[in-house]
Amino acid sequence: MGTKGRKVLLHICCAPCSIYTIRQLREEGAEVSGYFYNPNIHPYTEFLKRLEALDNYAKIALMPLSVDMSYDLETFLLGALEYGKDRCLFCYRIRLEKAFLKGIETGADAITTTLLYSKYQRHDDLKAIGEELARTYGVPFLYRDFRKGWKEGVEGSKRINMYRQQYCGCIFSEKDRYGGG
């Protein structure tokens, strides 16, 4: 799917992941708007740090940003526990589904996500969930493998002294990263 002249709603997990993604979509000719919805981020202070960094970057990048401040941690935790080792699938689905609903509300021509920038995310699963939601909601899912810009995004975030987190945001990821057994 070409993006030239299309309104693309970009679900954003955090500011560092948005740097390369926004630039790449704009180079393709897309009109990019950001959307922050991330009830998976724990603790709440981390959620606020990521939101502040993104809000600051959206201003620098001159990108419209919609923020969903709902922090439905209980729903996220229950769903993640139910999915067990496949908890990421639940996380992808709830965030992408909200992005599709926001995209319909705002008249977006396509939906995508910065999760496709991360070399740590499950691209095949993200693509499958995105395409399923596209069929359900009638708005195309724009799959791009943004991982090739990983180094560029990391360097860009360091250059402007952007807040950089060390885990995806969920408490289970934090536990895995820091050796909580």
Residue pairs with C-beta under 8 A, 6 or more apart in sequence:
1 110
1 140
1 142
2 28
2 29
3 25
3 28
3 29
3 30
3 110
3 142
4 28
4 29
4 30
5 29
5 30
5 31
6 29
6 30
6 31
6 109
6 110
7 30
7 31
7 33
7 106
7 107
7 108
7 109
7 110
8 25
8 30
8 31
8 32
8 33
8 108
8 109
8 110
8 111
8 112
8 142
9 33
9 34
9 35
9 99
9 102
9 103
9 106
9 108
9 110
9 111
9 112
10 18
10 21
10 22
10 25
10 32
10 33
10 34
10 35
10 112
10 113
10 114
11 35
11 36
11 37
11 95
11 96
11 98
11 99
11 111
11 112
11 113
11 114
11 115
12 18
12 21
12 34
12 35
12 36
12 54
12 65
12 113
12 114
13 38
13 50
13 95
13 113
13 114
13 115
13 118
13 168
13 169
14 50
14 53
14 54
14 114
14 165
14 169
15 50
15 53
15 54
15 56
15 57
15 157
15 162
15 163
16 53
16 153
16 154
16 156
16 157
16 162
16 164
16 165
17 114
17 115
17 117
17 118
17 153
18 34
18 54
18 57
18 61
18 114
18 117
19 57
19 152
19 153
19 156
19 157
20 117
20 146
20 149
20 150
20 152
20 153
20 156
21 112
21 114
21 116
21 117
21 146
21 149
21 153
22 32
22 34
22 61
22 63
23 149
24 144
24 146
24 149
25 32
25 112
25 144
26 32
30 110
32 63
33 63
33 64
33 65
33 66
33 106
33 108
34 54
34 58
34 63
34 64
34 65
34 66
35 65
35 66
35 67
35 68
35 98
35 99
35 102
35 103
36 51
36 54
36 65
36 66
36 67
36 68
37 67
37 68
37 70
37 95
37 98
37 99
37 102
38 47
38 50
38 95
38 169
39 70
39 71
39 72
39 73
39 75
39 76
39 94
39 95
40 76
40 80
40 91
40 95
40 168
40 169
40 170
41 47
41 50
41 169
41 170
42 73
42 169
42 170
42 171
42 174
43 171
44 71
44 73
46 165
46 169
47 71
47 169
49 163
49 165
50 163
50 165
50 169
51 67
52 163
53 162
53 163
54 65
55 65
55 67
56 162
57 160
57 162
58 64
58 65
60 160
66 102
66 106
68 98
68 102
75 94
76 90
76 91
76 94
76 170
77 171
79 87
79 90
79 91
79 94
80 87
80 90
80 91
80 170
80 172
81 87
82 90
83 89
83 90
87 170
87 172
88 121
88 122
88 125
89 122
89 125
89 129
91 170
92 115
92 121
92 122
92 125
92 126
92 129
93 129
93 133
95 113
95 115
96 111
96 113
96 126
96 129
96 130
96 133
96 141
97 133
99 111
99 113
100 111
100 133
100 134
100 136
100 137
100 139
101 137
102 108
103 110
103 111
103 137
103 139
104 137
104 139
108 139
109 139
109 140
110 139
110 140
110 141
110 142
111 130
111 133
111 134
111 139
111 140
111 141
111 142
112 130
112 141
112 142
112 143
112 144
113 126
113 130
114 146
115 121
115 126
116 123
116 126
116 143
116 144
116 145
116 146
116 147
117 146
117 147
117 149
117 150
117 153
118 147
118 150
118 168
119 147
119 150
120 168
121 168
123 145
123 147
126 143
127 141
127 143
130 141
130 143
131 141
131 143
133 141
134 140
134 141
154 164
156 162
157 164
158 164
166 177
167 173
167 174
167 177
174 180
175 181
